[in-house]
Amino acid sequence: MRADLVVTDQVIDRRDAPEQCTEIELERFAESQAWSYYSNMTPDEVIVFAGFDTAAPGGVQHAAFDDPSVDGRPRESIDERVLAVFG
């Protein structure tokens, strides 16, 4: 819900690259939210989020967290922007 969103700055500071700053929206917790946790994903599986859809505007909020029960490689996130136009 739009009322739950808070605009903030995201600063990415890597050792081998210039600092990047962009504006993002974070979501406050609300009882009406529904979250899912995919605990058994394998390295060859992906999750695709729809960032915008004219039938359901608003995109999808998503998050990551450290799970101390997992012993393995750190999670990797790759963002791609794709535009699909259907006529």
PDB file of N, CA, C and O in Angstrom:
ATOM      1  N   MET A   1       0.840  -1.174   0.000  1.00  0.00           N
ATOM      2  CA  MET A   1       0.000   0.000   0.000  1.00  0.00           C
ATOM      3  C   MET A   1       0.892   1.247   0.000  1.00  0.00           C
ATOM      4  O   MET A   1       1.887   1.296   0.722  1.00  0.00           O
ATOM      5  N   ARG A   2       0.543   2.234  -0.793  1.00  0.00           N
ATOM      6  CA  ARG A   2       1.349   3.452  -0.916  1.00  0.00           C
ATOM      7  C   ARG A   2       1.604   4.130   0.426  1.00  0.00           C
ATOM      8  O   ARG A   2       2.686   4.677   0.639  1.00  0.00           O
ATOM      9  N   ALA A   3       0.651   4.106   1.315  1.00  0.00           N
ATOM     10  CA  ALA A   3       0.804   4.786   2.606  1.00  0.00           C
ATOM     11  C   ALA A   3       1.892   4.155   3.465  1.00  0.00           C
ATOM     12  O   ALA A   3       2.403   4.802   4.379  1.00  0.00           O
ATOM     13  N   ASP A   4       2.258   2.905   3.190  1.00  0.00           N
ATOM     14  CA  ASP A   4       3.284   2.206   3.965  1.00  0.00           C
ATOM     15  C   ASP A   4       4.698   2.484   3.463  1.00  0.00           C
ATOM     16  O   ASP A   4       5.665   2.067   4.100  1.00  0.00           O
ATOM     17  N   LEU A   5       4.840   3.189   2.319  1.00  0.00           N
ATOM     18  CA  LEU A   5       6.156   3.401   1.718  1.00  0.00           C
ATOM     19  C   LEU A   5       6.860   4.619   2.299  1.00  0.00           C
ATOM     20  O   LEU A   5       6.239   5.645   2.573  1.00  0.00           O
ATOM     21  N   VAL A   6       8.170   4.483   2.481  1.00  0.00           N
ATOM     22  CA  VAL A   6       9.023   5.563   2.982  1.00  0.00           C
ATOM     23  C   VAL A   6      10.169   5.741   1.988  1.00  0.00           C
ATOM     24  O   VAL A   6      10.874   4.781   1.675  1.00  0.00           O
ATOM     25  N   VAL A   7      10.359   6.964   1.491  1.00  0.00           N
ATOM     26  CA  VAL A   7      11.434   7.253   0.538  1.00  0.00           C
ATOM     27  C   VAL A   7      12.731   7.478   1.315  1.00  0.00           C
ATOM     28  O   VAL A   7      12.748   8.201   2.311  1.00  0.00           O
ATOM     29  N   THR A   8      13.822   6.847   0.848  1.00  0.00           N
ATOM     30  CA  THR A   8      15.120   6.987   1.508  1.00  0.00           C
ATOM     31  C   THR A   8      16.236   6.856   0.473  1.00  0.00           C
ATOM     32  O   THR A   8      15.983   6.501  -0.678  1.00  0.00           O
ATOM     33  N   ASP A   9      17.447   7.138   0.880  1.00  0.00           N
ATOM     34  CA  ASP A   9      18.609   6.981   0.003  1.00  0.00           C
ATOM     35  C   ASP A   9      19.232   5.613   0.208  1.00  0.00           C
ATOM     36  O   ASP A   9      19.326   5.120   1.332  1.00  0.00           O
ATOM     37  N   GLN A  10      19.657   5.008  -0.890  1.00  0.00           N
ATOM     38  CA  GLN A  10      20.424   3.767  -0.832  1.00  0.00           C
ATOM     39  C   GLN A  10      21.839   4.099  -1.283  1.00  0.00           C
ATOM     40  O   GLN A  10      22.034   4.603  -2.389  1.00  0.00           O
ATOM     41  N   VAL A  11      22.817   3.823  -0.446  1.00  0.00           N
ATOM     42  CA  VAL A  11      24.215   4.086  -0.777  1.00  0.00           C
ATOM     43  C   VAL A  11      24.926   2.751  -0.951  1.00  0.00           C
ATOM     44  O   VAL A  11      24.936   1.915  -0.048  1.00  0.00           O
ATOM     45  N   ILE A  12      25.519   2.565  -2.125  1.00  0.00           N
ATOM     46  CA  ILE A  12      26.291   1.352  -2.415  1.00  0.00           C
ATOM     47  C   ILE A  12      27.754   1.752  -2.467  1.00  0.00           C
ATOM     48  O   ILE A  12      28.164   2.531  -3.328  1.00  0.00           O
ATOM     49  N   ASP A  13      28.536   1.216  -1.546  1.00  0.00           N
ATOM     50  CA  ASP A  13      29.939   1.593  -1.427  1.00  0.00           C
ATOM     51  C   ASP A  13      30.798   0.337  -1.494  1.00  0.00           C
ATOM     52  O   ASP A  13      31.022  -0.331  -0.485  1.00  0.00           O
ATOM     53  N   ARG A  14      31.275   0.026  -2.697  1.00  0.00           N
ATOM     54  CA  ARG A  14      32.132  -1.142  -2.895  1.00  0.00           C
ATOM     55  C   ARG A  14      33.594  -0.707  -2.907  1.00  0.00           C
ATOM     56  O   ARG A  14      33.910   0.419  -3.291  1.00  0.00           O
ATOM     57  N   ARG A  15      34.469  -1.592  -2.491  1.00  0.00           N
ATOM     58  CA  ARG A  15      35.892  -1.271  -2.458  1.00  0.00           C
ATOM     59  C   ARG A  15      36.460  -0.957  -3.835  1.00  0.00           C
ATOM     60  O   ARG A  15      37.331  -0.098  -3.967  1.00  0.00           O
ATOM     61  N   ASP A  16      35.970  -1.651  -4.864  1.00  0.00           N
ATOM     62  CA  ASP A  16      36.573  -1.535  -6.193  1.00  0.00           C
ATOM     63  C   ASP A  16      35.763  -0.675  -7.167  1.00  0.00           C
ATOM     64  O   ASP A  16      35.985  -0.747  -8.376  1.00  0.00           O
ATOM     65  N   ALA A  17      34.829   0.137  -6.660  1.00  0.00           N
ATOM     66  CA  ALA A  17      33.992   0.953  -7.550  1.00  0.00           C
ATOM     67  C   ALA A  17      33.618   2.256  -6.853  1.00  0.00           C
ATOM     68  O   ALA A  17      33.623   2.329  -5.624  1.00  0.00           O
ATOM     69  N   PRO A  18      33.292   3.288  -7.639  1.00  0.00           N
ATOM     70  CA  PRO A  18      32.860   4.542  -7.023  1.00  0.00           C
ATOM     71  C   PRO A  18      31.554   4.359  -6.244  1.00  0.00           C
ATOM     72  O   PRO A  18      30.729   3.511  -6.583  1.00  0.00           O
ATOM     73  N   GLU A  19      31.386   5.155  -5.216  1.00  0.00           N
ATOM     74  CA  GLU A  19      30.156   5.116  -4.428  1.00  0.00           C
ATOM     75  C   GLU A  19      28.963   5.498  -5.298  1.00  0.00           C
ATOM     76  O   GLU A  19      29.041   6.439  -6.088  1.00  0.00           O
ATOM     77  N   GLN A  20      27.859   4.768  -5.153  1.00  0.00           N
ATOM     78  CA  GLN A  20      26.636   5.061  -5.880  1.00  0.00           C
ATOM     79  C   GLN A  20      25.530   5.383  -4.887  1.00  0.00           C
ATOM     80  O   GLN A  20      25.425   4.746  -3.839  1.00  0.00           O
ATOM     81  N   CYS A  21      24.710   6.366  -5.216  1.00  0.00           N
ATOM     82  CA  CYS A  21      23.594   6.732  -4.361  1.00  0.00           C
ATOM     83  C   CYS A  21      22.341   6.834  -5.224  1.00  0.00           C
ATOM     84  O   CYS A  21      22.350   7.480  -6.272  1.00  0.00           O
ATOM     85  N   THR A  22      21.285   6.202  -4.784  1.00  0.00           N
ATOM     86  CA  THR A  22      20.011   6.255  -5.505  1.00  0.00           C
ATOM     87  C   THR A  22      18.883   6.335  -4.494  1.00  0.00           C
ATOM     88  O   THR A  22      19.065   5.997  -3.324  1.00  0.00           O
ATOM     89  N   GLU A  23      17.730   6.778  -4.935  1.00  0.00           N
ATOM     90  CA  GLU A  23      16.571   6.881  -4.058  1.00  0.00           C
ATOM     91  C   GLU A  23      15.723   5.619  -4.200  1.00  0.00           C
ATOM     92  O   GLU A  23      15.432   5.178  -5.312  1.00  0.00           O
ATOM     93  N   ILE A  24      15.331   5.045  -3.067  1.00  0.00           N
ATOM     94  CA  ILE A  24      14.498   3.847  -3.080  1.00  0.00           C
ATOM     95  C   ILE A  24      13.330   4.047  -2.115  1.00  0.00           C
ATOM     96  O   ILE A  24      13.296   5.005  -1.343  1.00  0.00           O
ATOM     97  N   GLU A  25      12.376   3.119  -2.180  1.00  0.00           N
ATOM     98  CA  GLU A  25      11.256   3.128  -1.249  1.00  0.00           C
ATOM     99  C   GLU A  25      11.337   1.898  -0.359  1.00  0.00           C
ATOM    100  O   GLU A  25      11.501   0.780  -0.848  1.00  0.00           O
ATOM    101  N   LEU A  26      11.224   2.104   0.934  1.00  0.00           N
ATOM    102  CA  LEU A  26      11.143   1.009   1.894  1.00  0.00           C
ATOM    103  C   LEU A  26       9.709   0.928   2.387  1.00  0.00           C
ATOM    104  O   LEU A  26       8.974   1.915   2.337  1.00  0.00           O
ATOM    105  N   GLU A  27       9.312  -0.233   2.859  1.00  0.00           N
ATOM    106  CA  GLU A  27       7.935  -0.406   3.304  1.00  0.00           C
ATOM    107  C   GLU A  27       7.878  -0.649   4.799  1.00  0.00           C
ATOM    108  O   GLU A  27       8.578  -1.512   5.328  1.00  0.00           O
ATOM    109  N   ARG A  28       7.028   0.129   5.482  1.00  0.00           N
ATOM    110  CA  ARG A  28       6.794  -0.084   6.905  1.00  0.00           C
ATOM    111  C   ARG A  28       5.988  -1.370   7.092  1.00  0.00           C
ATOM    112  O   ARG A  28       5.197  -1.745   6.226  1.00  0.00           O
ATOM    113  N   PHE A  29       6.188  -2.028   8.205  1.00  0.00           N
ATOM    114  CA  PHE A  29       5.418  -3.223   8.506  1.00  0.00           C
ATOM    115  C   PHE A  29       3.946  -2.871   8.688  1.00  0.00           C
ATOM    116  O   PHE A  29       3.608  -1.848   9.282  1.00  0.00           O
ATOM    117  N   ALA A  30       3.080  -3.734   8.167  1.00  0.00           N
ATOM    118  CA  ALA A  30       1.638  -3.612   8.374  1.00  0.00           C
ATOM    119  C   ALA A  30       1.049  -5.017   8.479  1.00  0.00           C
ATOM    120  O   ALA A  30       1.509  -5.933   7.797  1.00  0.00           O
ATOM    121  N   GLU A  31       0.051  -5.191   9.317  1.00  0.00           N
ATOM    122  CA  GLU A  31      -0.591  -6.499   9.500  1.00  0.00           C
ATOM    123  C   GLU A  31      -1.184  -7.031   8.202  1.00  0.00           C
ATOM    124  O   GLU A  31      -1.320  -8.243   8.039  1.00  0.00           O
ATOM    125  N   SER A  32      -1.537  -6.147   7.281  1.00  0.00           N
ATOM    126  CA  SER A  32      -2.174  -6.559   6.028  1.00  0.00           C
ATOM    127  C   SER A  32      -1.185  -7.161   5.019  1.00  0.00           C
ATOM    128  O   SER A  32      -1.611  -7.721   4.009  1.00  0.00           O
ATOM    129  N   GLN A  33       0.115  -7.056   5.272  1.00  0.00           N
ATOM    130  CA  GLN A  33       1.122  -7.567   4.342  1.00  0.00           C
ATOM    131  C   GLN A  33       1.215  -9.097   4.422  1.00  0.00           C
ATOM    132  O   GLN A  33       0.966  -9.702   5.465  1.00  0.00           O
ATOM    133  N   ALA A  34       1.575  -9.691   3.300  1.00  0.00           N
ATOM    134  CA  ALA A  34       1.813 -11.138   3.251  1.00  0.00           C
ATOM    135  C   ALA A  34       3.220 -11.352   2.681  1.00  0.00           C
ATOM    136  O   ALA A  34       3.511 -10.906   1.571  1.00  0.00           O
ATOM    137  N   TRP A  35       4.096 -12.033   3.437  1.00  0.00           N
ATOM    138  CA  TRP A  35       5.472 -12.266   3.019  1.00  0.00           C
ATOM    139  C   TRP A  35       5.684 -13.750   2.811  1.00  0.00           C
ATOM    140  O   TRP A  35       5.068 -14.570   3.491  1.00  0.00           O
ATOM    141  N   SER A  36       6.556 -14.103   1.869  1.00  0.00           N
ATOM    142  CA  SER A  36       6.902 -15.496   1.604  1.00  0.00           C
ATOM    143  C   SER A  36       8.403 -15.670   1.756  1.00  0.00           C
ATOM    144  O   SER A  36       9.177 -14.749   1.493  1.00  0.00           O
ATOM    145  N   TYR A  37       8.806 -16.855   2.182  1.00  0.00           N
ATOM    146  CA  TYR A  37      10.223 -17.173   2.369  1.00  0.00           C
ATOM    147  C   TYR A  37      10.511 -18.440   1.588  1.00  0.00           C
ATOM    148  O   TYR A  37       9.898 -19.478   1.839  1.00  0.00           O
ATOM    149  N   TYR A  38      11.434 -18.365   0.648  1.00  0.00           N
ATOM    150  CA  TYR A  38      11.800 -19.500  -0.199  1.00  0.00           C
ATOM    151  C   TYR A  38      13.093 -20.100   0.334  1.00  0.00           C
ATOM    152  O   TYR A  38      14.181 -19.746  -0.120  1.00  0.00           O
ATOM    153  N   SER A  39      12.975 -21.004   1.293  1.00  0.00           N
ATOM    154  CA  SER A  39      14.145 -21.511   2.014  1.00  0.00           C
ATOM    155  C   SER A  39      14.884 -22.632   1.296  1.00  0.00           C
ATOM    156  O   SER A  39      16.033 -22.915   1.638  1.00  0.00           O
ATOM    157  N   ASN A  40      14.274 -23.269   0.327  1.00  0.00           N
ATOM    158  CA  ASN A  40      14.912 -24.430  -0.291  1.00  0.00           C
ATOM    159  C   ASN A  40      15.306 -24.187  -1.742  1.00  0.00           C
ATOM    160  O   ASN A  40      15.379 -25.135  -2.525  1.00  0.00           O
ATOM    161  N   MET A  41      15.559 -22.941  -2.114  1.00  0.00           N
ATOM    162  CA  MET A  41      15.961 -22.656  -3.492  1.00  0.00           C
ATOM    163  C   MET A  41      17.364 -23.190  -3.756  1.00  0.00           C
ATOM    164  O   MET A  41      18.219 -23.204  -2.870  1.00  0.00           O
ATOM    165  N   THR A  42      17.580 -23.627  -4.984  1.00  0.00           N
ATOM    166  CA  THR A  42      18.890 -24.115  -5.396  1.00  0.00           C
ATOM    167  C   THR A  42      19.546 -23.063  -6.292  1.00  0.00           C
ATOM    168  O   THR A  42      18.855 -22.168  -6.780  1.00  0.00           O
ATOM    169  N   PRO A  43      20.854 -23.144  -6.522  1.00  0.00           N
ATOM    170  CA  PRO A  43      21.547 -22.133  -7.333  1.00  0.00           C
ATOM    171  C   PRO A  43      21.013 -21.983  -8.754  1.00  0.00           C
ATOM    172  O   PRO A  43      21.232 -20.946  -9.379  1.00  0.00           O
ATOM    173  N   ASP A  44      20.321 -22.987  -9.276  1.00  0.00           N
ATOM    174  CA  ASP A  44      19.809 -22.873 -10.643  1.00  0.00           C
ATOM    175  C   ASP A  44      18.359 -22.372 -10.687  1.00  0.00           C
ATOM    176  O   ASP A  44      17.734 -22.417 -11.746  1.00  0.00           O
ATOM    177  N   GLU A  45      17.820 -21.902  -9.577  1.00  0.00           N
ATOM    178  CA  GLU A  45      16.467 -21.350  -9.527  1.00  0.00           C
ATOM    179  C   GLU A  45      16.520 -19.830  -9.372  1.00  0.00           C
ATOM    180  O   GLU A  45      17.451 -19.289  -8.775  1.00  0.00           O
ATOM    181  N   VAL A  46      15.519 -19.155  -9.912  1.00  0.00           N
ATOM    182  CA  VAL A  46      15.427 -17.701  -9.804  1.00  0.00           C
ATOM    183  C   VAL A  46      14.013 -17.304  -9.408  1.00  0.00           C
ATOM    184  O   VAL A  46      13.068 -18.076  -9.567  1.00  0.00           O
ATOM    185  N   ILE A  47      13.885 -16.098  -8.894  1.00  0.00           N
ATOM    186  CA  ILE A  47      12.584 -15.492  -8.649  1.00  0.00           C
ATOM    187  C   ILE A  47      12.526 -14.235  -9.497  1.00  0.00           C
ATOM    188  O   ILE A  47      13.462 -13.435  -9.492  1.00  0.00           O
ATOM    189  N   VAL A  48      11.438 -14.057 -10.224  1.00  0.00           N
ATOM    190  CA  VAL A  48      11.261 -12.887 -11.072  1.00  0.00           C
ATOM    191  C   VAL A  48      10.154 -12.025 -10.472  1.00  0.00           C
ATOM    192  O   VAL A  48       9.057 -12.510 -10.195  1.00  0.00           O
ATOM    193  N   PHE A  49      10.455 -10.742 -10.274  1.00  0.00           N
ATOM    194  CA  PHE A  49       9.480  -9.800  -9.743  1.00  0.00           C
ATOM    195  C   PHE A  49       8.977  -8.907 -10.868  1.00  0.00           C
ATOM    196  O   PHE A  49       9.768  -8.422 -11.676  1.00  0.00           O
ATOM    197  N   ALA A  50       7.682  -8.688 -10.925  1.00  0.00           N
ATOM    198  CA  ALA A  50       7.120  -7.731 -11.882  1.00  0.00           C
ATOM    199  C   ALA A  50       7.201  -6.352 -11.244  1.00  0.00           C
ATOM    200  O   ALA A  50       6.526  -6.082 -10.251  1.00  0.00           O
ATOM    201  N   GLY A  51       8.031  -5.474 -11.818  1.00  0.00           N
ATOM    202  CA  GLY A  51       8.200  -4.131 -11.280  1.00  0.00           C
ATOM    203  C   GLY A  51       7.048  -3.205 -11.606  1.00  0.00           C
ATOM    204  O   GLY A  51       6.781  -2.258 -10.866  1.00  0.00           O
ATOM    205  N   PHE A  52       6.358  -3.472 -12.715  1.00  0.00           N
ATOM    206  CA  PHE A  52       5.214  -2.651 -13.101  1.00  0.00           C
ATOM    207  C   PHE A  52       4.317  -3.458 -14.011  1.00  0.00           C
ATOM    208  O   PHE A  52       4.790  -4.170 -14.896  1.00  0.00           O
ATOM    209  N   ASP A  53       3.027  -3.344 -13.789  1.00  0.00           N
ATOM    210  CA  ASP A  53       2.032  -4.003 -14.624  1.00  0.00           C
ATOM    211  C   ASP A  53       0.813  -3.091 -14.664  1.00  0.00           C
ATOM    212  O   ASP A  53       0.282  -2.723 -13.616  1.00  0.00           O
ATOM    213  N   THR A  54       0.366  -2.726 -15.849  1.00  0.00           N
ATOM    214  CA  THR A  54      -0.780  -1.821 -15.942  1.00  0.00           C
ATOM    215  C   THR A  54      -2.035  -2.432 -15.320  1.00  0.00           C
ATOM    216  O   THR A  54      -2.922  -1.700 -14.881  1.00  0.00           O
ATOM    217  N   ALA A  55      -2.120  -3.755 -15.275  1.00  0.00           N
ATOM    218  CA  ALA A  55      -3.275  -4.411 -14.664  1.00  0.00           C
ATOM    219  C   ALA A  55      -3.219  -4.370 -13.134  1.00  0.00           C
ATOM    220  O   ALA A  55      -4.255  -4.450 -12.474  1.00  0.00           O
ATOM    221  N   ALA A  56      -2.033  -4.248 -12.580  1.00  0.00           N
ATOM    222  CA  ALA A  56      -1.864  -4.210 -11.119  1.00  0.00           C
ATOM    223  C   ALA A  56      -0.698  -3.305 -10.784  1.00  0.00           C
ATOM    224  O   ALA A  56       0.360  -3.795 -10.390  1.00  0.00           O
ATOM    225  N   PRO A  57      -0.863  -1.971 -10.933  1.00  0.00           N
ATOM    226  CA  PRO A  57       0.257  -1.065 -10.684  1.00  0.00           C
ATOM    227  C   PRO A  57       0.771  -1.145  -9.247  1.00  0.00           C
ATOM    228  O   PRO A  57       0.026  -1.471  -8.323  1.00  0.00           O
ATOM    229  N   GLY A  58       2.054  -0.842  -9.081  1.00  0.00           N
ATOM    230  CA  GLY A  58       2.624  -0.806  -7.743  1.00  0.00           C
ATOM    231  C   GLY A  58       3.851  -1.675  -7.574  1.00  0.00           C
ATOM    232  O   GLY A  58       4.636  -1.450  -6.652  1.00  0.00           O
ATOM    233  N   GLY A  59       4.042  -2.659  -8.434  1.00  0.00           N
ATOM    234  CA  GLY A  59       5.224  -3.503  -8.307  1.00  0.00           C
ATOM    235  C   GLY A  59       5.123  -4.427  -7.109  1.00  0.00           C
ATOM    236  O   GLY A  59       4.036  -4.683  -6.591  1.00  0.00           O
ATOM    237  N   VAL A  60       6.270  -4.924  -6.678  1.00  0.00           N
ATOM    238  CA  VAL A  60       6.299  -5.863  -5.555  1.00  0.00           C
ATOM    239  C   VAL A  60       7.453  -5.478  -4.629  1.00  0.00           C
ATOM    240  O   VAL A  60       8.563  -5.198  -5.082  1.00  0.00           O
ATOM    241  N   GLN A  61       7.174  -5.470  -3.345  1.00  0.00           N
ATOM    242  CA  GLN A  61       8.228  -5.229  -2.361  1.00  0.00           C
ATOM    243  C   GLN A  61       8.936  -6.558  -2.120  1.00  0.00           C
ATOM    244  O   GLN A  61       8.299  -7.611  -2.098  1.00  0.00           O
ATOM    245  N   HIS A  62      10.251  -6.508  -1.942  1.00  0.00           N
ATOM    246  CA  HIS A  62      11.012  -7.714  -1.658  1.00  0.00           C
ATOM    247  C   HIS A  62      12.165  -7.374  -0.737  1.00  0.00           C
ATOM    248  O   HIS A  62      12.560  -6.214  -0.619  1.00  0.00           O
ATOM    249  N   ALA A  63      12.699  -8.384  -0.090  1.00  0.00           N
ATOM    250  CA  ALA A  63      13.741  -8.153   0.905  1.00  0.00           C
ATOM    251  C   ALA A  63      14.681  -9.349   0.964  1.00  0.00           C
ATOM    252  O   ALA A  63      14.403 -10.412   0.410  1.00  0.00           O
ATOM    253  N   ALA A  64      15.783  -9.150   1.640  1.00  0.00           N
ATOM    254  CA  ALA A  64      16.738 -10.220   1.908  1.00  0.00           C
ATOM    255  C   ALA A  64      17.189 -10.084   3.355  1.00  0.00           C
ATOM    256  O   ALA A  64      17.112  -9.003   3.939  1.00  0.00           O
ATOM    257  N   PHE A  65      17.655 -11.175   3.922  1.00  0.00           N
ATOM    258  CA  PHE A  65      18.145 -11.137   5.297  1.00  0.00           C
ATOM    259  C   PHE A  65      19.194 -12.216   5.477  1.00  0.00           C
ATOM    260  O   PHE A  65      19.257 -13.168   4.699  1.00  0.00           O
ATOM    261  N   ASP A  66      20.009 -12.067   6.493  1.00  0.00           N
ATOM    262  CA  ASP A  66      21.005 -13.089   6.815  1.00  0.00           C
ATOM    263  C   ASP A  66      20.315 -14.227   7.560  1.00  0.00           C
ATOM    264  O   ASP A  66      19.581 -14.000   8.521  1.00  0.00           O
ATOM    265  N   ASP A  67      20.558 -15.439   7.108  1.00  0.00           N
ATOM    266  CA  ASP A  67      19.997 -16.628   7.749  1.00  0.00           C
ATOM    267  C   ASP A  67      21.154 -17.421   8.342  1.00  0.00           C
ATOM    268  O   ASP A  67      21.888 -18.080   7.606  1.00  0.00           O
ATOM    269  N   PRO A  68      21.330 -17.367   9.660  1.00  0.00           N
ATOM    270  CA  PRO A  68      22.477 -18.032  10.290  1.00  0.00           C
ATOM    271  C   PRO A  68      22.452 -19.555  10.152  1.00  0.00           C
ATOM    272  O   PRO A  68      23.468 -20.203  10.402  1.00  0.00           O
ATOM    273  N   SER A  69      21.323 -20.139   9.761  1.00  0.00           N
ATOM    274  CA  SER A  69      21.261 -21.600   9.616  1.00  0.00           C
ATOM    275  C   SER A  69      21.810 -22.066   8.275  1.00  0.00           C
ATOM    276  O   SER A  69      21.954 -23.269   8.052  1.00  0.00           O
ATOM    277  N   VAL A  70      22.118 -21.133   7.378  1.00  0.00           N
ATOM    278  CA  VAL A  70      22.622 -21.490   6.051  1.00  0.00           C
ATOM    279  C   VAL A  70      24.139 -21.380   6.041  1.00  0.00           C
ATOM    280  O   VAL A  70      24.697 -20.358   6.440  1.00  0.00           O
ATOM    281  N   ASP A  71      24.800 -22.430   5.586  1.00  0.00           N
ATOM    282  CA  ASP A  71      26.248 -22.428   5.476  1.00  0.00           C
ATOM    283  C   ASP A  71      26.577 -22.601   3.994  1.00  0.00           C
ATOM    284  O   ASP A  71      26.533 -23.713   3.466  1.00  0.00           O
ATOM    285  N   GLY A  72      26.899 -21.524   3.345  1.00  0.00           N
ATOM    286  CA  GLY A  72      27.179 -21.611   1.914  1.00  0.00           C
ATOM    287  C   GLY A  72      27.581 -20.262   1.358  1.00  0.00           C
ATOM    288  O   GLY A  72      27.872 -19.324   2.101  1.00  0.00           O
ATOM    289  N   ARG A  73      27.592 -20.181   0.030  1.00  0.00           N
ATOM    290  CA  ARG A  73      27.964 -18.939  -0.636  1.00  0.00           C
ATOM    291  C   ARG A  73      26.929 -17.861  -0.363  1.00  0.00           C
ATOM    292  O   ARG A  73      25.749 -18.165  -0.192  1.00  0.00           O
ATOM    293  N   PRO A  74      27.359 -16.601  -0.320  1.00  0.00           N
ATOM    294  CA  PRO A  74      26.408 -15.512  -0.130  1.00  0.00           C
ATOM    295  C   PRO A  74      25.449 -15.421  -1.318  1.00  0.00           C
ATOM    296  O   PRO A  74      25.786 -15.816  -2.434  1.00  0.00           O
ATOM    297  N   ARG A  75      24.273 -14.905  -1.065  1.00  0.00           N
ATOM    298  CA  ARG A  75      23.267 -14.706  -2.099  1.00  0.00           C
ATOM    299  C   ARG A  75      23.759 -13.678  -3.100  1.00  0.00           C
ATOM    300  O   ARG A  75      24.428 -12.715  -2.724  1.00  0.00           O
ATOM    301  N   GLU A  76      23.437 -13.870  -4.367  1.00  0.00           N
ATOM    302  CA  GLU A  76      23.758 -12.891  -5.401  1.00  0.00           C
ATOM    303  C   GLU A  76      22.465 -12.337  -5.964  1.00  0.00           C
ATOM    304  O   GLU A  76      21.503 -13.076  -6.175  1.00  0.00           O
ATOM    305  N   SER A  77      22.443 -11.049  -6.203  1.00  0.00           N
ATOM    306  CA  SER A  77      21.264 -10.404  -6.760  1.00  0.00           C
ATOM    307  C   SER A  77      21.647  -9.713  -8.066  1.00  0.00           C
ATOM    308  O   SER A  77      22.612  -8.951  -8.116  1.00  0.00           O
ATOM    309  N   ILE A  78      20.891  -9.983  -9.110  1.00  0.00           N
ATOM    310  CA  ILE A  78      21.131  -9.355 -10.405  1.00  0.00           C
ATOM    311  C   ILE A  78      19.847  -8.658 -10.822  1.00  0.00           C
ATOM    312  O   ILE A  78      18.799  -9.296 -10.928  1.00  0.00           O
ATOM    313  N   ASP A  79      19.919  -7.367 -11.058  1.00  0.00           N
ATOM    314  CA  ASP A  79      18.751  -6.604 -11.486  1.00  0.00           C
ATOM    315  C   ASP A  79      18.789  -6.408 -12.985  1.00  0.00           C
ATOM    316  O   ASP A  79      19.796  -5.959 -13.531  1.00  0.00           O
ATOM    317  N   GLU A  80      17.717  -6.735 -13.642  1.00  0.00           N
ATOM    318  CA  GLU A  80      17.567  -6.516 -15.085  1.00  0.00           C
ATOM    319  C   GLU A  80      16.255  -5.777 -15.300  1.00  0.00           C
ATOM    320  O   GLU A  80      15.250  -6.078 -14.656  1.00  0.00           O
ATOM    321  N   ARG A  81      16.271  -4.826 -16.194  1.00  0.00           N
ATOM    322  CA  ARG A  81      15.054  -4.104 -16.563  1.00  0.00           C
ATOM    323  C   ARG A  81      14.642  -4.559 -17.945  1.00  0.00           C
ATOM    324  O   ARG A  81      15.402  -4.420 -18.902  1.00  0.00           O
ATOM    325  N   VAL A  82      13.444  -5.103 -18.054  1.00  0.00           N
ATOM    326  CA  VAL A  82      12.945  -5.630 -19.322  1.00  0.00           C
ATOM    327  C   VAL A  82      11.580  -5.014 -19.580  1.00  0.00           C
ATOM    328  O   VAL A  82      10.745  -4.935 -18.680  1.00  0.00           O
ATOM    329  N   LEU A  83      11.364  -4.587 -20.792  1.00  0.00           N
ATOM    330  CA  LEU A  83      10.081  -4.020 -21.202  1.00  0.00           C
ATOM    331  C   LEU A  83       9.412  -4.991 -22.157  1.00  0.00           C
ATOM    332  O   LEU A  83       9.980  -5.335 -23.193  1.00  0.00           O
ATOM    333  N   ALA A  84       8.216  -5.434 -21.819  1.00  0.00           N
ATOM    334  CA  ALA A  84       7.459  -6.335 -22.701  1.00  0.00           C
ATOM    335  C   ALA A  84       6.197  -5.598 -23.135  1.00  0.00           C
ATOM    336  O   ALA A  84       5.408  -5.156 -22.299  1.00  0.00           O
ATOM    337  N   VAL A  85       6.017  -5.471 -24.422  1.00  0.00           N
ATOM    338  CA  VAL A  85       4.863  -4.781 -24.975  1.00  0.00           C
ATOM    339  C   VAL A  85       4.037  -5.799 -25.767  1.00  0.00           C
ATOM    340  O   VAL A  85       4.549  -6.470 -26.663  1.00  0.00           O
ATOM    341  N   PHE A  86       2.773  -5.897 -25.425  1.00  0.00           N
ATOM    342  CA  PHE A  86       1.882  -6.829 -26.118  1.00  0.00           C
ATOM    343  C   PHE A  86       0.867  -6.025 -26.921  1.00  0.00           C
ATOM    344  O   PHE A  86       0.233  -5.117 -26.384  1.00  0.00           O
ATOM    345  N   GLY A  87       0.712  -6.344 -28.180  1.00  0.00           N
ATOM    346  CA  GLY A  87      -0.182  -5.580 -29.038  1.00  0.00           C
ATOM    347  C   GLY A  87      -1.418  -6.306 -29.264  1.00  0.00           C
ATOM    348  O   GLY A  87      -2.301  -5.818 -29.969  1.00  0.00           O
TER     349      GLY A  87
END
